[in-house]
């Protein structure tokens, strides 16, 4: 299959007016046109730009025993509607993906149901016998929940997993919170800035000893940011943050209520400003959604509410709004949502529009105005702390390996086309 995509193309050398040719899933030409194409997709609207396919490196697709909340079809449809070509699924499912058999089942479920490409993380196993070649074949890295798996001391299976990751060159994505610094902030025990900073320091010291690549996910505080910067070059530490930490404050959470509860908690305005400035400087590598589609009944009271909320359909419009507000450049968004996730996950064939790269593209309209309306979500979780938020900029289309998946607010393809991104290594 040969597809030609026309429009203003965001390339590593800047935006050009031209075409991208995708043949058998791979970009074969950038700039000029090609003849004999099976499909021609043209995006010539006033504010439309063709970006590299965006990657969300932190999502919860649920499925398995929680398919009533979300499954790979509904979740990846939300991803496509939100402008993403790849999502990477966390392993804290029911049952958890921390055995080789569960990893095989997870890959089979995703391959059958997903409509965009996907990646999988592997959880920390309870037995050393669950560390094997299937991890390298099917998972992009490990996920470590420090507050549950690292304190007061990490058990042998955690250290064995970190050594395995080091030997295989796999990143370890870390939820970095030290439970010794948890406080009841009106929402039950929750992490403070000190909890985040302490955990980042500890995991970085462990990485220095063992040699694995640590990645701090959903960075939420100025104190945590300081530790990220301190360890960044020393151990190759990378990090991501989420739109809720870039746009909301603790006062907003108190106003919005249980829908805005998330772990780590949203913090103060000074934390928000520090994270925004650091993201624009490139000190924070990436942005993820932490898409967490809980049932509405799980969000009724602040103390009892499950932490997290859906984010796949809001992240890109919110980030484009920050671009339009002048808080960052479009190139910063591309770095944070495409280039850096590909680099961190070892997916060199993704993340940019260049010959030889996988033909995943995200088309945006930089000028389209809208308002966050959870009632229109494709995700089964139809609520958001950003409800009513006015946005400037929106996804227009998603192309996965040359096939259009989303077109101007409509899903135009079904399951069967997706692939595990480990195939692109």
Wavefront OBJ file of the C-alpha trace (Angstrom):
o trace
v 0.000 0.000 0.000
v 1.296 3.443 -0.962
v -0.154 6.583 0.631
v 0.586 10.207 -0.200
v -0.011 12.840 2.500
v -0.031 16.469 1.344
v 0.172 19.608 3.444
v 2.480 21.622 5.665
v 4.873 19.019 7.041
v 6.754 19.354 10.340
v 10.241 17.938 9.668
v 13.449 18.000 11.731
v 14.576 20.892 9.492
v 11.378 22.902 9.943
v 7.914 23.110 8.384
v 7.802 22.613 4.628
v 4.999 22.680 2.057
v 5.084 19.297 0.411
v 4.231 15.632 0.640
v 5.042 12.506 2.605
v 5.038 9.201 0.767
v 4.393 6.100 2.891
v 4.953 2.728 1.284
v 4.226 -0.528 3.126
v 4.100 1.395 6.380
v 7.436 3.208 5.987
v 8.160 6.792 4.903
v 9.992 6.568 1.590
v 9.983 10.226 0.576
v 9.552 13.640 2.222
v 9.144 16.763 0.110
v 8.069 15.926 -3.411
v 5.106 13.909 -4.604
v 4.921 10.325 -5.839
v 2.876 8.682 -8.556
v 0.836 5.518 -8.385
v -0.444 6.011 -4.840
v -3.366 3.962 -3.542
v -4.523 6.809 -1.327
v -3.986 10.581 -1.318
v -4.706 12.499 1.892
v -4.636 16.267 1.650
v -4.616 18.670 4.605
v -4.619 22.198 3.288
v -6.697 24.039 5.876
v -5.464 27.415 7.107
v -3.994 26.181 10.395
v -3.327 22.555 9.523
v 0.112 20.994 10.065
v 1.230 17.374 9.654
v 3.270 16.306 12.702
v 5.108 13.090 13.525
v 2.754 10.524 15.021
v 2.269 11.330 18.694
v 3.088 8.759 21.379
v 1.422 8.589 24.794
v 3.865 6.664 26.945
v 1.581 6.354 29.999
v -1.987 5.062 29.651
v -4.243 2.575 31.453
v -6.257 0.629 28.912
v -7.949 -1.548 31.571
v -9.476 -4.513 29.625
v -9.127 -8.021 31.168
v -11.424 -8.037 34.242
v -11.963 -4.260 33.993
v -13.305 -4.151 30.442
v -16.453 -2.405 31.692
v -14.252 0.634 32.420
v -12.279 0.522 29.155
v -10.877 -2.009 26.728
v -8.284 -1.743 24.009
v -10.868 -0.838 21.368
v -12.522 1.989 23.304
v -9.215 3.196 24.744
v -7.297 3.239 21.489
v -10.282 4.836 19.755
v -10.003 7.607 22.350
v -6.297 7.772 21.532
v -6.988 8.190 17.828
v -9.612 10.856 18.499
v -7.044 12.624 20.662
v -4.363 12.569 17.967
v -2.226 9.644 19.150
v -0.759 6.966 16.902
v 0.841 4.922 19.721
v -0.190 4.284 23.322
v 1.880 2.426 25.922
v -0.152 0.486 28.482
v 0.622 0.200 32.190
v 0.688 -3.251 33.856
v -1.424 -2.600 36.997
v -4.392 -4.394 35.484
v -6.618 -7.131 36.902
v -4.860 -9.545 36.774
v -1.557 -7.626 36.710
v 0.882 -7.988 33.823
v 3.788 -9.254 35.929
v 4.009 -12.835 34.689
v 5.149 -14.011 31.290
v 1.772 -15.661 30.700
v -0.083 -12.437 31.507
v 2.205 -10.518 29.155
v 1.378 -12.928 26.333
v -2.340 -12.550 27.086
v -2.042 -8.768 27.166
v -0.318 -8.660 23.807
v -2.976 -10.937 22.309
v -5.786 -8.733 23.650
v -4.164 -5.570 22.300
v -3.401 -7.114 18.919
v -7.031 -8.225 18.546
v -8.740 -5.017 19.741
v -6.507 -1.956 19.311
v -6.935 0.455 16.410
v -3.628 2.314 16.849
v -0.195 0.885 17.512
v 0.579 -0.042 21.101
v 3.339 -0.804 23.560
v 3.259 -2.705 26.845
v 5.086 -2.314 30.134
v 5.948 -5.271 32.341
v 5.279 -5.139 36.073
v 7.652 -6.286 38.788
v 7.152 -10.061 39.088
v 6.796 -11.858 42.398
v 9.101 -14.662 41.295
v 12.464 -14.463 39.547
v 11.338 -17.193 37.145
v 9.053 -14.617 35.492
v 12.042 -12.789 33.965
v 12.593 -14.129 30.469
v 12.971 -13.491 26.746
v 9.263 -12.727 26.244
v 9.798 -9.418 28.054
v 12.345 -8.263 25.516
v 10.095 -9.412 22.662
v 6.802 -7.934 23.856
v 7.471 -5.123 26.375
v 9.118 -1.731 25.935
v 10.203 -1.545 29.580
v 9.335 -2.117 33.231
v 6.989 -0.182 35.522
v 7.895 0.262 39.204
v 5.446 1.643 41.780
v 7.953 2.767 44.414
v 5.459 3.498 47.195
v 4.236 -0.117 47.015
v 7.318 -2.021 45.833
v 10.399 -0.192 47.112
v 9.774 0.751 50.743
v 11.024 0.222 53.360
v 13.459 -1.930 51.340
v 13.055 -3.391 47.844
v 12.572 -7.181 47.840
v 14.898 -9.397 45.766
v 12.478 -9.589 42.833
v 12.620 -5.791 42.439
v 16.407 -5.753 42.383
v 16.458 -8.773 40.044
v 14.101 -6.919 37.686
v 16.254 -3.781 37.749
v 19.342 -5.850 36.924
v 17.424 -7.591 34.125
v 16.391 -4.205 32.718
v 19.979 -2.983 32.905
v 21.252 -6.049 31.050
v 18.625 -5.741 28.306
v 18.764 -1.946 27.931
v 15.106 -1.536 28.924
v 13.913 1.628 30.649
v 12.310 1.461 34.084
v 9.331 3.816 34.355
v 8.917 4.879 37.964
v 5.985 6.187 39.988
v 8.270 8.061 42.370
v 6.699 8.669 45.773
v 8.118 7.867 49.222
v 5.225 6.812 51.524
v 7.084 8.160 54.564
v 6.128 11.637 53.306
v 2.466 10.940 52.577
v -0.026 13.250 54.269
v -3.827 13.399 54.430
v -4.596 16.430 52.295
v -8.354 15.983 52.422
v -8.297 13.125 49.930
v -6.816 10.334 52.030
v -3.071 9.624 52.224
v -1.349 11.433 49.356
v 2.143 12.301 48.255
v 3.756 15.613 49.100
v 6.549 17.336 47.113
v 8.957 15.835 49.650
v 7.622 12.354 48.871
v 8.375 12.835 45.188
v 11.817 14.349 45.700
v 12.879 11.646 48.171
v 11.831 8.826 45.854
v 13.524 10.355 42.805
v 16.762 10.692 44.741
v 16.569 7.099 45.953
v 15.755 5.500 42.602
v 18.498 7.556 40.935
v 21.045 6.354 43.484
v 19.931 2.772 42.851
v 20.251 3.327 39.093
v 23.791 4.577 39.633
v 24.623 1.324 41.442
v 22.865 -1.123 39.103
v 23.050 0.643 35.736
v 19.420 0.665 34.534
v 17.800 3.676 32.822
v 15.258 5.342 35.144
v 12.321 7.378 33.878
v 10.210 9.374 36.339
v 6.621 9.550 35.148
v 3.927 12.164 35.992
v 6.365 14.591 37.607
v 4.274 16.919 39.765
v 6.377 19.256 41.914
v 9.166 21.804 41.929
v 11.050 19.782 44.549
v 10.823 16.671 42.390
v 11.963 18.684 39.393
v 15.089 19.780 41.241
v 16.012 16.135 41.802
v 15.343 15.324 38.149
v 17.709 18.093 37.080
v 20.315 17.003 39.639
v 20.370 13.395 38.429
v 19.565 13.957 34.767
v 23.063 13.740 33.298
v 24.535 11.691 36.116
v 22.423 8.562 35.497
v 20.611 9.435 32.253
v 17.386 10.115 34.170
v 14.425 11.140 31.992
v 10.981 12.351 32.999
v 7.492 13.231 31.850
v 4.679 15.304 33.261
v 0.945 15.597 32.502
v -1.360 18.465 31.502
v -3.073 18.480 34.898
v 0.213 19.481 36.563
v 0.828 22.150 33.919
v -2.609 23.781 34.079
v -4.252 23.114 37.449
v -3.444 23.857 41.107
v -4.558 22.492 44.460
v -7.148 25.278 44.642
v -8.627 24.041 41.351
v -8.870 20.511 42.762
v -10.763 21.807 45.798
v -13.151 23.648 43.486
v -13.657 20.804 40.997
v -13.914 18.002 43.546
v -13.341 14.209 43.295
v -13.072 14.207 39.493
v -9.715 16.013 39.849
v -8.211 13.596 42.366
v -5.043 12.016 41.009
v -1.808 10.508 42.325
v 0.614 12.209 42.615
v -1.721 15.016 43.705
v -1.903 18.303 41.818
v 0.097 20.832 43.796
v 0.613 24.606 44.118
v 0.853 27.356 41.507
v 4.627 27.586 42.015
v 4.920 23.892 41.102
v 2.818 24.428 37.994
v 4.932 27.374 36.860
v 8.211 25.553 37.521
v 7.071 22.531 35.492
v 5.864 24.676 32.592
v 9.129 26.587 32.382
v 11.213 23.434 32.685
v 9.230 21.645 29.956
v 9.836 24.547 27.570
v 13.576 24.400 28.397
v 13.701 20.676 27.674
v 14.589 19.704 31.252
v 11.407 17.633 31.362
v 11.555 15.301 28.391
v 7.981 14.279 27.656
v 4.267 14.755 28.268
v 1.887 11.865 28.918
v -1.839 11.699 29.668
v -1.884 9.104 32.492
v -5.272 8.163 31.006
v -7.166 6.467 33.893
v -10.786 5.658 32.958
v -12.411 4.919 36.323
v -16.138 4.338 36.553
v -18.146 7.433 37.580
v -19.210 5.649 40.778
v -15.533 5.552 41.769
v -15.315 9.372 41.754
v -18.149 10.323 44.124
v -16.262 11.511 47.231
v -12.779 12.966 47.610
v -11.546 10.536 50.256
v -12.919 7.432 48.549
v -12.378 8.441 44.914
v -10.016 6.375 42.815
v -7.124 8.584 41.650
v -6.939 9.575 38.009
v -9.186 10.538 35.111
v -9.365 10.108 31.314
v -6.855 12.165 29.354
v -6.331 10.779 25.866
v -8.891 13.092 24.260
v -7.847 16.224 26.162
v -4.041 16.175 26.258
v -3.292 17.379 22.728
v -5.897 20.210 22.680
v -4.576 21.377 26.063
v -0.961 21.284 24.893
v -1.832 23.119 21.668
v -3.568 25.733 23.821
v -0.327 26.235 25.742
v 1.425 26.679 22.397
v -1.121 29.288 21.350
v -0.768 31.059 24.691
v 2.984 31.372 24.087
v 3.992 29.087 26.970
v 5.921 26.835 24.577
v 6.651 26.420 20.880
v 5.189 23.846 18.508
v 8.625 22.244 18.331
v 8.489 21.780 22.136
v 5.195 19.910 21.776
v 6.641 17.672 19.054
v 9.685 16.961 21.195
v 7.612 16.163 24.274
v 4.878 14.122 22.590
v 6.746 12.352 19.773
v 10.536 12.630 19.682
v 11.313 12.126 23.375
v 8.905 9.214 24.011
v 10.365 7.400 20.992
v 13.913 8.000 22.234
v 13.190 7.020 25.842
v 11.479 3.787 24.781
v 14.217 2.855 22.316
v 11.927 3.217 19.289
v 14.272 4.920 16.846
v 11.958 4.323 13.879
v 9.258 6.515 15.426
v 9.075 10.140 16.505
v 9.884 12.161 13.386
v 8.949 12.630 9.725
v 12.011 11.324 7.875
v 12.709 8.773 5.197
v 13.050 5.295 6.672
v 10.859 6.063 9.696
v 7.517 4.390 10.365
v 4.688 6.256 8.601
v 2.769 7.419 11.668
v 1.425 10.969 11.402
v -0.742 13.286 13.492
v -2.461 16.194 11.733
v -3.481 19.197 13.831
v -5.344 22.426 13.260
v -3.460 25.049 15.233
v -6.335 27.531 15.040
v -9.438 25.453 15.749
v -11.266 26.670 18.843
v -13.252 24.374 21.073
v -14.341 23.515 24.576
v -13.673 20.314 26.532
v -16.945 18.374 26.522
v -16.693 14.939 28.185
v -20.071 14.006 26.746
v -18.387 13.670 23.355
v -15.572 11.388 24.557
v -15.105 8.049 22.830
v -13.565 6.744 26.041
v -16.112 5.090 28.305
v -15.074 7.484 31.078
v -17.047 10.599 30.209
v -15.810 13.121 32.776
v -12.838 15.463 33.097
v -11.432 18.081 35.470
v -11.073 20.205 32.328
v -14.787 20.183 31.506
v -15.693 23.526 29.930
v -12.037 24.497 29.400
v -11.669 26.575 26.224
v -9.003 25.288 23.832
v -7.199 26.587 20.765
v -5.884 23.792 18.556
v -7.201 20.293 17.894
v -6.311 16.998 16.211
v -7.632 16.679 12.652
v -6.442 13.250 11.536
v -4.344 10.264 12.545
v -2.403 8.085 10.099
v -0.899 4.798 11.316
v 1.655 3.235 8.963
v 0.007 4.913 5.997
v -3.588 4.047 6.916
v -5.949 6.781 8.069
v -7.512 5.862 11.406
v -9.203 9.120 12.398
v -10.578 11.758 10.040
v -11.963 15.059 11.347
v -13.614 13.688 14.451
v -14.589 10.259 13.055
v -12.966 6.874 13.552
v -12.646 5.467 10.038
v -10.877 2.169 10.715
v -11.394 -0.780 13.040
v -9.191 -3.296 14.852
v -6.798 -5.506 12.955
v -4.218 -3.033 11.674
v -2.362 -2.296 14.921
v 1.064 -3.650 15.847
v 3.141 -3.947 18.985
v 5.823 -1.250 18.662
v 8.530 -3.696 19.727
v 8.319 -4.874 16.105
v 9.836 -1.513 15.114
v 13.078 -1.934 17.079
l 1 2 3 4 5 6 7 8 9 10 11 12 13 14 15 16 17 18 19 20 21 22 23 24 25 26 27 28 29 30 31 32 33 34 35 36 37 38 39 40 41 42 43 44 45 46 47 48 49 50 51 52 53 54 55 56 57 58 59 60 61 62 63 64 65 66 67 68 69 70 71 72 73 74 75 76 77 78 79 80 81 82 83 84 85 86 87 88 89 90 91 92 93 94 95 96 97 98 99 100 101 102 103 104 105 106 107 108 109 110 111 112 113 114 115 116 117 118 119 120 121 122 123 124 125 126 127 128 129 130 131 132 133 134 135 136 137 138 139 140 141 142 143 144 145 146 147 148 149 150 151 152 153 154 155 156 157 158 159 160 161 162 163 164 165 166 167 168 169 170 171 172 173 174 175 176 177 178 179 180 181 182 183 184 185 186 187 188 189 190 191 192 193 194 195 196 197 198 199 200 201 202 203 204 205 206 207 208 209 210 211 212 213 214 215 216 217 218 219 220 221 222 223 224 225 226 227 228 229 230 231 232 233 234 235 236 237 238 239 240 241 242 243 244 245 246 247 248 249 250 251 252 253 254 255 256 257 258 259 260 261 262 263 264 265 266 267 268 269 270 271 272 273 274 275 276 277 278 279 280 281 282 283 284 285 286 287 288 289 290 291 292 293 294 295 296 297 298 299 300 301 302 303 304 305 306 307 308 309 310 311 312 313 314 315 316 317 318 319 320 321 322 323 324 325 326 327 328 329 330 331 332 333 334 335 336 337 338 339 340 341 342 343 344 345 346 347 348 349 350 351 352 353 354 355 356 357 358 359 360 361 362 363 364 365 366 367 368 369 370 371 372 373 374 375 376 377 378 379 380 381 382 383 384 385 386 387 388 389 390 391 392 393 394 395 396 397 398 399 400 401 402 403 404 405 406 407 408 409 410 411 412 413 414 415 416 417 418 419 420 421 422 423 424 425
